[in-house]
């Protein structure tokens, strides 16, 4: 599997913590946002809760998930 980096990915590589939204992760994996939420509930992918209902994902966790798919 090839890993494609977008310009924002370079911020994370340089040490700036990059946080992605549910929609961004869904777009990256070409699935619906509900699928991403389901993966979080099932423990397949790590997420951080920001506030009551908002989820954010560390780019490093997303890359690890991609490598393990």
Z-matrix of the N, CA and C atoms (Angstrom, degrees):
N
C 1 1.449
C 2 1.528 1 108.48
N 3 1.306 2 115.92 1 130.20
C 4 1.451 3 119.92 2 177.70
C 5 1.518 4 109.82 3 -86.21
N 6 1.301 5 114.78 4 144.18
C 7 1.458 6 120.70 5 177.93
C 8 1.518 7 108.20 6 -107.57
N 9 1.328 8 116.08 7 119.69
C 10 1.456 9 120.92 8 179.86
C 11 1.512 10 108.68 9 -102.01
N 12 1.306 11 116.75 10 131.17
C 13 1.455 12 121.59 11 179.82
C 14 1.520 13 109.80 12 -105.24
N 15 1.295 14 115.57 13 135.88
C 16 1.456 15 120.23 14 173.87
C 17 1.532 16 107.27 15 -98.56
N 18 1.318 17 119.24 16 167.34
C 19 1.463 18 120.93 17 -177.90
C 20 1.530 19 113.55 18 -54.40
N 21 1.334 20 117.48 19 -35.63
C 22 1.461 21 119.43 20 179.37
C 23 1.526 22 112.22 21 -68.61
N 24 1.339 23 117.48 22 -26.00
C 25 1.458 24 120.71 23 178.27
C 26 1.529 25 111.07 24 -62.63
N 27 1.330 26 116.90 25 -30.56
C 28 1.452 27 120.16 26 -178.47
C 29 1.523 28 111.97 27 -66.49
N 30 1.337 29 117.64 28 -28.01
C 31 1.462 30 120.33 29 175.73
C 32 1.520 31 110.08 30 -60.78
N 33 1.318 32 116.73 31 -41.99
C 34 1.463 33 120.97 32 179.95
C 35 1.526 34 110.40 33 -67.30
N 36 1.319 35 116.44 34 -40.05
C 37 1.461 36 120.28 35 179.68
C 38 1.523 37 110.03 36 -63.51
N 39 1.313 38 116.58 37 -34.21
C 40 1.459 39 120.65 38 -179.83
C 41 1.523 40 112.82 39 -82.86
N 42 1.312 41 117.94 40 4.06
C 43 1.454 42 120.41 41 174.64
C 44 1.518 43 115.77 42 104.25
N 45 1.307 44 118.27 43 -3.71
C 46 1.455 45 120.80 44 177.12
C 47 1.524 46 106.38 45 -85.89
N 48 1.325 47 116.30 46 126.97
C 49 1.459 48 118.63 47 -178.87
C 50 1.517 49 110.44 48 -69.01
N 51 1.301 50 114.64 49 121.05
C 52 1.460 51 121.14 50 179.78
C 53 1.513 52 108.23 51 -102.45
N 54 1.323 53 116.60 52 123.03
C 55 1.451 54 121.66 53 178.37
C 56 1.527 55 108.30 54 -111.48
N 57 1.325 56 116.38 55 134.20
C 58 1.453 57 122.49 56 -178.60
C 59 1.527 58 110.10 57 -109.94
N 60 1.317 59 115.77 58 151.85
C 61 1.460 60 121.57 59 177.07
C 62 1.532 61 109.46 60 -87.83
N 63 1.325 62 115.69 61 169.30
C 64 1.464 63 121.01 62 176.22
C 65 1.531 64 109.76 63 -58.21
N 66 1.323 65 116.88 64 -43.94
C 67 1.469 66 120.24 65 -179.49
C 68 1.526 67 112.12 66 -62.99
N 69 1.317 68 117.53 67 -40.08
C 70 1.467 69 120.71 68 179.29
C 71 1.518 70 111.29 69 -65.19
N 72 1.328 71 116.82 70 -41.86
C 73 1.465 72 120.47 71 179.23
C 74 1.529 73 109.93 72 -67.22
N 75 1.320 74 116.77 73 -41.82
C 76 1.461 75 120.56 74 178.77
C 77 1.525 76 110.81 75 -60.63
N 78 1.320 77 116.75 76 -42.68
C 79 1.460 78 120.51 77 178.29
C 80 1.524 79 110.82 78 -63.66
N 81 1.308 80 116.41 79 -40.60
C 82 1.466 81 121.46 80 -179.07
C 83 1.532 82 111.27 81 -61.30
N 84 1.356 83 116.77 82 -38.77
C 85 1.464 84 121.11 83 -178.34
C 86 1.527 85 113.09 84 -96.97
N 87 1.338 86 116.74 85 1.12
C 88 1.462 87 122.28 86 179.96
C 89 1.523 88 111.67 87 56.21
N 90 1.342 89 115.38 88 47.49
C 91 1.460 90 123.24 89 175.09
C 92 1.533 91 107.77 90 -131.22
N 93 1.312 92 116.55 91 175.25
C 94 1.463 93 120.12 92 178.66
C 95 1.531 94 110.27 93 -82.20
N 96 1.324 95 116.81 94 157.59
C 97 1.474 96 119.39 95 175.25
C 98 1.535 97 112.15 96 -58.45
N 99 1.332 98 117.47 97 -33.56
C 100 1.467 99 119.92 98 178.41
C 101 1.526 100 111.22 99 -63.77
N 102 1.323 101 117.54 100 -35.74
C 103 1.476 102 120.92 101 176.32
C 104 1.521 103 109.92 102 -62.39
N 105 1.320 104 117.73 103 -41.91
C 106 1.464 105 121.14 104 178.53
C 107 1.524 106 109.96 105 -61.93
N 108 1.333 107 116.57 106 -45.07
C 109 1.478 108 119.96 107 178.54
C 110 1.529 109 111.00 108 -61.65
N 111 1.317 110 116.96 109 -37.85
C 112 1.468 111 121.38 110 177.90
C 113 1.531 112 110.22 111 -64.56
N 114 1.330 113 116.57 112 -43.20
C 115 1.457 114 119.99 113 177.98
C 116 1.519 115 111.22 114 -60.79
N 117 1.328 116 116.60 115 -38.28
C 118 1.469 117 120.77 116 177.81
C 119 1.520 118 109.76 117 -63.76
N 120 1.335 119 117.60 118 -47.91
C 121 1.472 120 121.57 119 179.82
C 122 1.522 121 111.69 120 -59.55
N 123 1.322 122 116.63 121 -35.50
C 124 1.471 123 121.14 122 -179.04
C 125 1.530 124 112.87 123 -84.37
N 126 1.321 125 116.80 124 -4.07
C 127 1.461 126 120.69 125 178.58
C 128 1.516 127 114.58 126 79.60
N 129 1.321 128 118.05 127 14.03
C 130 1.466 129 121.51 128 -179.79
C 131 1.524 130 112.00 129 -75.07
N 132 1.330 131 116.41 130 -27.64
C 133 1.461 132 121.29 131 -175.84
C 134 1.532 133 108.22 132 -140.05
N 135 1.324 134 115.97 133 139.39
C 136 1.462 135 121.06 134 -178.10
C 137 1.524 136 111.26 135 -82.56
N 138 1.330 137 114.82 136 140.96
C 139 1.463 138 120.51 137 177.01
C 140 1.520 139 108.65 138 -142.88
N 141 1.321 140 115.89 139 157.45
C 142 1.462 141 122.75 140 174.27
C 143 1.511 142 107.75 141 -113.68
N 144 1.323 143 115.40 142 136.43
C 145 1.464 144 119.54 143 175.44
C 146 1.513 145 108.78 144 -85.94
N 147 1.299 146 115.62 145 128.66
C 148 1.450 147 123.02 146 175.55
C 149 1.524 148 105.54 147 -115.27
N 150 1.307 149 117.41 148 107.10
C 151 1.456 150 119.34 149 -175.80
C 152 1.515 151 110.94 150 80.41
N 153 1.314 152 115.31 151 -157.56
C 154 1.457 153 121.19 152 -173.96
C 155 1.532 154 113.60 153 -73.95
N 156 1.340 155 117.25 154 -47.30
C 157 1.470 156 120.43 155 -173.90
C 158 1.521 157 114.82 156 -126.37
N 159 1.291 158 118.75 157 -4.27
C 160 1.460 159 122.15 158 -172.81
C 161 1.523 160 110.90 159 -86.27
N 162 1.321 161 115.96 160 131.44
C 163 1.461 162 122.19 161 177.91
C 164 1.521 163 110.02 162 -108.93
N 165 1.325 164 115.44 163 145.53
C 166 1.464 165 121.97 164 173.25
C 167 1.525 166 107.70 165 -134.87
N 168 1.325 167 115.21 166 151.05
C 169 1.451 168 122.29 167 -176.23
C 170 1.522 169 110.02 168 -125.17
N 171 1.319 170 117.13 169 131.84
C 172 1.473 171 120.42 170 173.87
C 173 1.515 172 108.30 171 -73.73
N 174 1.319 173 116.22 172 137.32
C 175 1.459 174 120.79 173 179.70
C 176 1.530 175 110.38 174 -57.80
N 177 1.321 176 117.52 175 -39.24
C 178 1.467 177 120.80 176 -179.88
C 179 1.533 178 111.06 177 -59.61
N 180 1.335 179 117.48 178 -39.16
C 181 1.465 180 120.77 179 178.04
C 182 1.522 181 111.38 180 -67.44
N 183 1.320 182 116.61 181 -36.88
C 184 1.467 183 121.37 182 178.99
C 185 1.535 184 110.10 183 -66.48
N 186 1.312 185 116.26 184 -42.43
C 187 1.473 186 120.19 185 178.66
C 188 1.521 187 110.33 186 -63.36
N 189 1.323 188 117.99 187 -42.52
C 190 1.469 189 120.85 188 177.05
C 191 1.519 190 110.94 189 -60.64
N 192 1.332 191 116.40 190 -42.94
C 193 1.463 192 120.54 191 178.76
C 194 1.525 193 110.41 192 -61.98
N 195 1.331 194 117.01 193 -42.58
C 196 1.468 195 121.54 194 179.05
C 197 1.528 196 110.70 195 -60.41
N 198 1.307 197 115.94 196 -42.50
C 199 1.474 198 119.97 197 -177.94
C 200 1.524 199 111.47 198 -67.26
N 201 1.337 200 116.88 199 -29.62
C 202 1.449 201 121.00 200 -178.22
C 203 1.514 202 114.69 201 -87.31
N 204 1.312 203 117.59 202 -7.01
C 205 1.471 204 121.30 203 -178.56
C 206 1.480 205 112.02 204 -73.42
